[in-house]
């Protein structure tokens, strides 16, 4: 395994370095694929250990199994799509695909000497981190959450999590303050999209699907905010192609809710970057897990993947998301959150508004399901978001 900068190729020093110390570029991970072994196992952390950046997973790994890949025959029939598959991530412990992120990211950080770190999310990543961190008793999480998302964060009342609710803040502002707090207190900023452990963990959904489906995947569809999952799965696809495990790379379809669709708007404008007119200052919508109004730093990496794969970005309305969620429940008996349903809505939108190859093989990642809102937690420390922060 080797870490390298995607811009200049430099290798970072030992430790946790999400950005290049020479040019500031993103750090990624490469594996010696000639030596990679995929042993038979129903546990993805065993099966794909040689494609993950954590040495400990070869000897000590979470109890886990592949999530279901559902051939959505009834829903597919209504759309005229006989090869529609749903990767059902709602069965994971916190009902979110982000459990994969935490299962890889925590030991990744631990192996690089991180014992206390700051993070932020709209609820799923934070809950997954809080759920898994007791497996690392010497680690501590400082969590920063915009007020509207606090009820989406669920964690046991244990001393490893310090939770700060930020009044008047957006998700992006809470994430920025997490970085400020880390610098002020000598902690690590976990870095979200730019933490290689996150991206590498999230590719597992695709790696599993490759083994489960037994046929080439033409399209991979997912609802996105920073789209770290898309980055992860496409990297995983390239690795599986190099290993001869698949014969082609998938085209990717990134879906956002139209009330908060900065990536879609930038792509439609032909822009290589997120410009001020694409950002959403105060995001709102029912797809709460993907309400990121400013994905400026992540977008160029995702745009490259979409263009390389001949994929696309699409925005969908609240009405389309609600209809897709009902269709999933009615035809396939799967209950999802609105954010996961947005992915299906995006595919339906394309089918109904454009000429698409309906006989292609489509895999839609159903990234999660609703958890009951957490009651007001005494363990949340409320702070004001101010310009000085």
N, C-alpha and C positions, 0 to 999 in steps of 0.2 A: 504494500500500500504506500502511496506517495501523495503528499499534498503539493499543490502547485497553484500559481496565480493564473487565472484564465486570460489575463491581459499580457503580462510580460514573461510568464513561465517560471518565475522565481519560486523557490521553495521557502516556506516560512520557517522561522525558528521553532524549537520545541515548545509545546504548550498550545493554548487555544487562541488561534488567530484567524478570525473570519475574513479579514482583509489583508492584502499584501502589505508588508512593512516597507516595501520599496516604492510601489506605484499606487497603492490604494485599491487595486483591483480585487475582485472576488476570489476567494480561495476555494478550490474544488479538490476532489479526491479521485485518484486513479488506482486501479488494482492490477496485479500481475495476472492477467486472464489466462496465460499459459499454464499457471499453477492452480487456477480456480477449480474447486471440486464442489459439486452440488450433490451431497449425499441424500439418499432417500430418507425423507422425514416429513411428517405432517405438520411439523413446527417450522414456520417460515424463518425463524431466527437460527435454526439449525441448517435447514435446507440452503439458505442463501447467505450463510455466515461469511463466505469468502467474497461476497459482493457488498459487505457492510464494513464501515470504518472502525470497528470495535473488536479488539483482540479477545476480550473476555467472553464474547458470545460463542466462541468455539468451545468453551468449557463450562460456562455458566450463563444460562439464557432464561428468558421469561417463559412461563408455561403459556402456550398459544397453539392455535391451529389455523389453517387457511379459512378465510371467511367465504361464504357461499358465492358462487357465480351462478346466477339464475338465468336460464334461458327464458326470456319474457315472451312466451309464445302468444299469449292472449293480447297483451299490449302491442306486440309486434304485428299481430294480425290486423289490428285496427289501423295501423300506420302503413301496412303493406311492406313490413320489414321482417322477413323470416329469420334473420340472424341478429336479433337484438338481445344483448346480454346485460345484466345488471350485477355489478360487484357490490354485494350487500355488506357494507361496513358498519351498519347499524347494530350488528351483533357483538361488537367489541365492548370491553368492560364499561367504558363511559359513554358508549353509543356513538363514538366518533372515530374517524380514521386517524385523528391526531394521537390516539393511543400508540400507533406505530412510531410516530415521531418521538414521543416521550421514551418509548422502550429502547430506541437507539440513541437518542440525543443525550439522555442522562448518563449512561455509561461512557459515551463519547466524551462528554465534558469531564467526567470523573477521571478518565484515563489521561486527560490533558491537564490535570491538576486543579480543576475548578471545584471549589467547595461551597461557594456562595455566589449566586447570580441573580440578576434582575431580568424580568420578562414581562410581556404584556400580550393580551389577545382579546378577542371578542367573547371568549368563554371556553371554547373547546380545547385549545392548546393549554390554557391555564389549568383546566380541570384535569387534563391528562397528565400534566406535570405533577400536580398535587396528588393524584392517585398513585403515581409510580414512585415518587421520591422517597417514601419510607423504605424502599429497597436499598437506599443509599443513606444510612443514618447520619453520616457525617456531612451531608449536603444540606443547603438551606436556600429557599426560594423567596425572593422579594418580588411580589407581584403587583403590578399597577394596572388598574382597570378603569376605563371611562364609566361614569356613573350608570349610564343606560344599560351596560352589560354586566354589572355586578351580580344581578340575580341569575345570570347564566353560568357563573363560576361556582363549582361545588367542590368542596374539599373537606376532609375530616379535620376536626379541630385539633391539629397536632402542631407542635412547636417548630416544625421545619418550614412552615409557610407563613410569611408576613404579608398580609393582603392590604393594599392601599386602594380605596375607591376615590376617584378623582372627579370632583364636582365641576361641571361646566366644561369637561374635556371631551374631545373626540378620541377615537381609537388611536389615530396617528399621534395626537398630542400626548396621550398616555404612554405610548411607545417611546416617544422622544424623551419624556421625563424619566422613564426607566433608565435610559442611557445616561441622563444627567445625574440621577441618583447614584448610579454605579460609579461614575467618575468621582463624585463628591465623597463617596464612602469607601473607596478602594475595593469595589466589587467588580465582578465581570458582568458586562452586558451580554445577554445571551444571543442577541443579534437577529432573531427571527429568521427570515428568508436566507440570511447570509451565514447561518449556522449550518455547516455541512451535515451535521448529525440529523437535523430536521429533514433536509431534502432526501438524504439517503434512506431514512426510515420510511418516508412516504412512498418511495418507489416500490415497496413490497406489494402493494395492491396489484400493480401491473405484473410484477414477476409471478405472483400467484396465478393471475388470470391467464398468462401465457401457458402455464402448465395445466390449468383446468380446462381450457377451451378446446385444445387439440386441433386448432385451425388458425390460419393467419388472422390477426386483428387489423382491420382496415382503418377504423376510427376509434379514438379514445376520447371520451367526453367527460368534462368535469366543470363544476362551478368554481370560480376562482376569486380571490382577493389579491394577494401577492402572487399567486399561482406557483408557490414552491412545490406543490404536489405535481404539477405539470412538468416543472424542471426535473424533478426526481424521476418520474416515470419515463421521460424521454431519455434520460441518461441510462436508466435501467434497460430500456429497449435497445440502446446502442450496445450495451454490454452483452445482452442476450444474443443480439445479432452476431457480434464478434465471436461468441462462444458456439455459434451454430445452432442455438436452441430455437431461434425463430428465423424466418426467411425474409422478413421485411420489417421496416419501421412503421408504426401507426401514424396516421394523420391525427392531429389533435384539434379539438374544438373546445375553446375556453368560453364559458358562459358567465355573464354578470347580470344583475338586476338593473333595468334601465335607469332607475333613480340613482344608481351609483355604479357607473360603467366607464371609469376613466380609461381603462385599457382598450375597450371597444371604441370609444370616441377617438383616441389617438390613432388607432389602427385604421379606422375609417377615413381619417384625415391624411393618411399616408405618412404620419409622423414617426420618426425613429425614437422620439423621446416623449415623455409626458410633459405637456406645456400647461401654463396656468389655466387656459380655457378648458382643459380636459379634467382638471381636478375638481373634486366635490368637497367643499369646505365643511359642510355639516351633513354627512350622509344620513339617509333615512330609507327605510324599506323593511319588508317582512323577512328578507333573506339576511338575517342579522349576522351570521357567521362570515359573510363576504362583504360587509360594508366598510371597505377600505377606500377612502376617497383620494389617497395620494400614494400610488405605488411607483413613484418616480424611479427609485433605484432598481427595482426588480424588473420593470417593464422591458428594457432593452434585451435582457436575457430571454424573456418569454417571447417577445416579438421574433427574435432570431429563430426560436424553435418552431413557432407557428409558420413562419415563412419557409424554413427548411423542410418541414413536414407537409407543406401544401395544405395546411390546416386553416383555421379561421377563428375569429372572435365573434360573439353574437350577444346582443342584449335582449332581455325578455321582460315583459310587464308583470305586475303583481297578479293580474288576472290570469296570465299564462302559467305562472308558478302555481297558483292555487288549483288550476285545472289539472296540471300535471301531477300534483300531489294526490288529488282525488283519484286520478287514473291509476296511479301506482297502487293505491289501496284497493280499488275496485277490481282491477285486472290481475294484479300479482300478489295482493295481500301483504304489501310491505308499507309500513308507516315510516315516513321520513320527516325531517325538518324541512322548512321552506328552502333552505340553502341547497340541500341535496336535490330537492325537487326541481330547482332551477336548472340543473343539468339536463334533466329530462325535458323540461320546457324548452330549453335551447335546441335540443335535437328535433322536437316536434315543430318548433318554429321554422327551422330550416327545411324540414320535409314539406311543410305547407306553403312556404313562400318561395322556395327555390327548387330547381331540378337537381335532385341528389340521387346517387346510386343506391336504390333501396335494397338491393341484394347484397350490398357490402356487409361485412361483419362489424357491428358496433358494440363497444363495451362502454357502458355508462357507470361511472363511479358514484354510487349513492353514499356520500361521505359521512352521513350521520342522521340521527333521529333526535327528537326533542327529549330533553330531560325535564323533570318537574322543576319549576323555578325554586331556587334555594330560598329559604326564609331569611329575613334580615339577620346577618351574622354579627354577633358581638365582636368577632375577631377582625372585622374590617375596620381599618383606620381611615377616616374620611379626611381628605385634604382638598384645598381649593386649587384649581388650575389658574395660574396668573401669568402674565407676560414674562415676569422675571424667572419663571421656571423654564 
